C-alpha cells in the first residue's frame, strides 16, 4: 500500500509541475529523494508518469494539433497569422539534437539533488531577467509567433536539458526576450512540449523495457492516471494565471524551494 501512496504523490507532483516554470524533473528528483523512491523501477516509473502529463496536453490541444497536421500534409505553410509545423520543427530541433547527443552525460552527471538546486536558482534568475528586459511585444498570441522567434525559443529550450531549469521556464523566458507575450510563450511551450516529450519518453521506455513488468503495472497505471488528471487541471489553471502573474513569482518560489531543500535536507 505504501508504494501506491508514493505513486499518487509522484503523480500529483508530476501533473502539477510538468507545465509550470518550476521544473518537473527537479521536483520529481527531490520528491523521490525525500520518499526514498530509488532504483530501476523508480526511474521507469518517472518516465511512465511523465507520459500522463503529456497525454493531458494532447487531449486539451488536439484540435490545434489536427489543424497543424492537416496543413502539414497539404503542404500549406504560407497563411499569415497561423502557427504551423515548421514553427514547431525549428523550435524542437535544437533541444532534440542536443538531447540525443548528450543523453548519457545528462543522466550520469546531472540527475542529482545538488544539480537540480543549481538549475532552480539559475533558471529563476533567467526568468526574472526576461521579465525585466522590457522587450517590445510583437507576438501577442501564439499564432503570431515568427520563425525567428520559434527558433530563439528552441535555443532556450536547450537549457531545460539541465534538470531544474524547467522546459516551460526556459522557453517562456526565451519567448519574452524575443518579443512574445507571456500567454503566447506559454501556449507555444505547451504545443511544442508534446512531440518532443513523446519522443523522449518513447526512447526512455524502450531503454527501460526490461523493468516494465506485470508486477508493477498497477503502480505505473496509478501514477499515470494521477498525473493525467492533475495536469489537465494545472494547464488550464496556469493559462489563466499567466495573464495576471509574472514569471518573477515562480522564480521566487524556485529560490525558496532550493533554499528549503538545501538547509533542511542536504545541509
N, C-alpha and C positions, 0 to 999 in steps of 0.2 A: 504493500500500500504506500510506503514511503516513496518509492520510485515513481509512482503515478502522481503523487503530490508534486514531486520535483518536475515531472513532465508538464503539469499545469502551470507551475511557477515560471518555468523556462519559456513555455508557450506564450504566457502573458507578457513577459519581458520582451521577447522577440516581436510579438504583434504590436506592442506599444512603441518600440524604438526603431523598427526597421526603416520607417519613412520619416522619422523625426531627425532633425540635425544634431543628434546626440550620440551617434554610433551604436548601432545594434550589436555589432560584433564585439565592441568593447564591453557593452553591458552583459552580453552572454558570457564572455570570458570571466568577467568579475563575478557574476552571479554563480557560474559553475564553480569558481574558486571558493566562494563562500559556502556553497552547498556540498562541496567535496565530490562533485559530479565529474569524474575523470575517467580516462580510458578510451579504448577504441569505440565502444558502444556510445559513449557520451559524445564523441566527435561526430559520429554518424548521425546521432540524434540532432545535433545542432544544424546539420545540413538539411535533414528532413523537415525540421520545424521552420526553417527559413522558407521552404517551399510553400508552406501555408500562407505566409505573408505575401509572397509573390502572386499566388493564386487570387488573393483578395483584390489586389490592384488589377489583375487581369479581368476579374468579374466587373469591377467598377468602371473600367475603361474599355470594355470590349467593343462598344460601338465605334469608338475612335480608332481602335486597332483594326477593326474590319474596314473602316473607311480608308486608312492608310494602306492596308494590303490590297484593297480594290484598286486604288490609284497606282500602286506599285506594279501590279500585273497588267494594268492598262498603259504603263509607261507614261503616266500623267504626273509630271513634276513641275509644270510651268504655271499653275494657277497661283495668283498672288494671295497673300494672307492665308496660307494653308500649310500646316505642318505636314511634312511628307517623310517617306522612308529615307531619303538622302540626309535630312537633318539628323535622324536617329542613327544612321550608319556612321556618319562622321563624328558624332558625339560619343558613340560607343567604341570606336576603333582604337583610340589611344590607350584607354584602360584595358581593353581586351587584349591587345598585343603585349602590353607591358605585364599584365597579369599572368598570361600564359608563359612568358619568358622568365618571370621571377617567382612563379608559384612555389617552387621548392624552397627558395630562400625565405619567402614570406612566412610559410608555415613553420619552418625550422627555427627562425630567429625573431619573428615579430609577434607571434601569438603568445603573449605573456602579459601578466598584470602590469609590470613596470612600463612596457612599451605602450600599452593601452593608455596609461595615465599621461604619458608624454603626448600621445596623439590627441587626447581630450583637451589638454591645455593649449597646444599649438593650434589645433583646429578651432578652438574657441577664440583665440587671438585673431585668426584669419577672418572669422565671421564678423567680429567687431570692426576690423579694418574695412571689410567690404561694406558694412552698414554706414561707416563714417566717410566713405570715399566720395559721396555726393555726386556720383556719375549721372549724367543726363539719361533719363529713361526713354529708350527708343522702341522698346517692345513691351507694351502693356499686357498683352496676352501671349500665350504660348504659340498661337498661330502666327504671331508677328515676328517670331524669332528668325534671324537670318542664318545663313550657312556659316558665316564667320562667328557669330555668337554661339552657334551649336558646337563648332569645333573648339572654341575657347572654353566652353563649359566641359567638353570632353577632356581637355587637358587638365582641368582642375579635378575631374573625377579620378585621375590617376593618384591623387593624394589619398583617396579612400582605400587604396591597397594597403596602407599602413593602418592596422586596427586602432580605432579610437578617433580617427579623423572624421569618419562618417561620410557615406556617399552623398546623402542629401545635403549635409552641411557644406561639403566641398563644392558640389555642383551649384547650390544656391548662392554661395559666396562668389563663385565664378560668374554666375549669371548677373549678379548685382554689379560686379566690376566691369562686365561687358555691356551693361546698359539695359538689362531686363528688370521688370518689376519683381518683387518677391513672389507674388502669386504666379507669374509666368514662369519663373525659375522653378518653383515648387511643382507646378503642373508638368513641366518638361522633364523634371527629375523623375517623377513617377512614371512618365511614359517610357523613358529610356531604361528605367530600372528593370522592367520585366524581361526583355530579351537577354540582357547581359547577366542577370541573376539566374535565369533559367539555364543559360549556357554553363555558368559557373557551378550551379547546383547539380546539373546533369553530369558534369565531369567529376565532381566530388562524390556523387552517389555511385558512379561507375567504379571509382577507385576504392570506395568503401563497400563494394558489393558483398564481400565475404562476411561482413558484420550485419547484413540485412537478413536476419533470420526470423523465423516464425515466432520464436520465443519472445522477441522484443517488439513484435508487430503492434500490440495494443499500446505499449509505451509510446511508440512513434506516432500512432494514429491520434492518441490523446494530445500530444504536443502539437501535431499538425493542425488538428481541428481548433484547438485553443488559439493558436497563432492566427489562423484564418479569420476567426470571428473577431478577435481583438483588433487585428489590423484593419478590417473593414471599418470599424468604428473610429480607429485612430486616424486613418487617412481623411475621412470626411471631416472629422473634428479639426484636424490640422489645417486643412484648406480654408476653413472658416477663421481659425485663429490667426493664420499668417497675414490676413488682411489688416489685423489690428496690432499684432506683436512683431517687433523687430527681432532679428537674429541675435541681438545682444542679450536678450533674456535667456535664450537657450545656451549662449556662451557662458553666462553666469552660472547656470545650472551645471555645466560641464566642469567649471572650476571648483564648485562646491563638492561635486561628486568625487573629483580627483583628490581633493584635499582630504575629504572624509575617509575615503578608502585608504589613502596613504597613512594617515595618522591613527586610524582605528584598526587597520588590518596589517599593514606592512611595516609600520614604524617600530 
